[in-house]
Structure formats: C-alpha cells, structure tokens
C-alpha cells in the first residue's frame, strides 16, 4: 500500500477541511496566485485591482513567518490535501485585542467543496483568534452588497 505524502502541514484540523501552513506548493501546484487574479470571483473584494504575480506571491510567502500582525493559512480539502483558498487574521493588535478576518476561495474550487466548508473555515480561524490569541473582537469587512447572504451565514 502506497501512502501519499501530505503537501501541507495542518495547523488547525476541521471536519470538512483543514487550515494548513502555506508553502511554495500552494503557488506552484494549487494556484494561490491565480485565486487573486480571477476578476469575476473578486468583484466583492478589494483584490483584483493589480495583477498578482508568482514572484510577488513568493515574496509574500517569505514574509509570513516574520510578520506577527497576521496569520495566513491555506484552506485545504481534507480528501486530497489540496489548497483551495486562503483565510487570514490580519492587523492583529494584542493590545486592543482585535483583528480582522478575510477569506478567499478560488472560484473553480468552490464547486468542489462542501457548501458549509467556508463557514467552517471562518469558525476555525475565529476560534483560534479568541482562544489562542486572546482576541475579543474579530472584524470582518464584508460590506459589499453581493455578500449579504454570506454576512447572514456568518
């Protein structure tokens, strides 16, 4: 029996998905750069104004380990440990005990996921913020009218 080596290390285990530590395979194999270049999928976000380049994505990845103001994790499909999107806590302020949360899943990948998977990702990262970081307030910036159903779900 051949066991496949996991592409990503799991940081937070979920029921439908895992939140994993980003690495270069997300860029080279699973399309991390492309998630932020898919203009129709970004119409309810502030992304997609400038092109996202592979080189800039590598630079972002390199800076993540040193930046204590954010936690960026890959949303990984549990079945095949493939990265389908990214979720983050940003502007972490331990003095004010607050942060912001953001999520982006590639449009093609949304069709492959359980419909509750994005909500589980938000729950997992929010729980981490409250329990492990001691955050009292998690802000979400979904002010776009296209996201009113997502806001209700949250």
N, C-alpha and C positions, 0 to 999 in steps of 0.2 A: 504494500500500500504506500503510495507516494503522498506525502503531505506538502502542500504548497506553503512557502514561506510568506508570512504576512508582509505586506508592503509598508504598513504603518503601525506604530506603537499606539495602543489605545491609552488615552488619558482618562476618559470617563466612559464607562460601559452603560449602554442603554438597552432597551428591549428591542426596538426596531432598528437602531443604528448605534454606532459608537462615535465618540468625539476623539479624534486622533491627532497626534503631534505631526505638524506639517514637515515634509521633506521634499527633496527635489523630484521625487517620483510623481508628486501631485502636479508639478509643472510639466514634466516630460511625458508622462503617461496618461494622466487623468484630466488634463485640460484646464488647470487652475487659471491660466492666463486667459483662456477663451471665455470663461464664465463672466469676465468683466469686459468683454468685447462684443457680447451678444446684445446689441442695441434693443431689439424688441423685448428682451427679458429684463432690461434695465430701466424701462420707462417710468417706473415708480421708485427710482432711486436717484442718487446724485452721481452714480457711476456712468461710464459710457460717454463722458464729455471729451476725454482724451483717450487715445488708444493705449491699451495695456500691452506692454512688450514683455517677451520672455526674459530679457535681460533685467528689466525693472522688477519683474516678479522674483527673480533670483536675488536681487538686492534686498527686496522686502523680506524674503525668507531669511536672509543672512542677518538682518537687523532684529528679527523677532526674539531671538534668545537674549538679547541685551536690553530690550525695552520692557520695563516694568509698568508701563502705563497701559498695556494691553495684553490680552490673551487671545491668540488666534488659533482656532482648532479646525481641522477638517471634519466634515460630516461624512462618515464612511458607512456605506451599505454593509450591513452585517454579513450578508450572504457571501460576498466575494471580496470584502475589504478594499473596495474601490472608493476613492474620494469622489463625491458627487456635488460638494459645495463646501462652504466655509461659514463658520459662525465665530463671533468675536465679542469680547468685552473690551471696550475702548474707553479712553480717558478715565482710567481707574484712579480715583482720588481717595486714598486711605484716610486722609484727614477728614474730608467731608463725608466719607463712607458712601460714595456714589460712583456710578459708572454708566456707560451706555452699552447697549447690546445691538448687534447687527447680524444679519443672516443673508446669505445669497446661495441659491442652489441653481446649478446650470439648467436651462430650460429643457434640454433633452433628458437630463437626469430626473426631473420632476415626475416624468411619466413612469419611471422605474421604481419609484419609492412608494411606500405605503402613504396614503393621504395624511396620516397623523404624524409622520416622521418629522416634518419641520417643527411642529408643535412640541414634539418630544425633545428635539434639539434645543429649543428655547427653554424648556423646562429644566433640562440638564445643566445648561450653562448658567441659568439664573440661580438654580440651587447651589451650584459651585460658588457663585458670587456671594450669596447670603451665608452659606455655612463655612466655606473655607477662607474667604476674604473678609468676612465681617461687614459686607456691604449692606446698607439699609435701604438704598433706593437704586433701582435699575431703570434707567430711562431708555425708552425705545422711540425712535424718530419716524415712525410710520405716519406721516401727516398727509401722504398722498391719497387722494380720493379713491384711486384704484385699489387701495389696500384696506378699505373699510371692513370687508369680510374677515381679513386676516386680523385686524385690530379686535374685532369681536371675539375671534377664536382665542386670542391672547388674553 
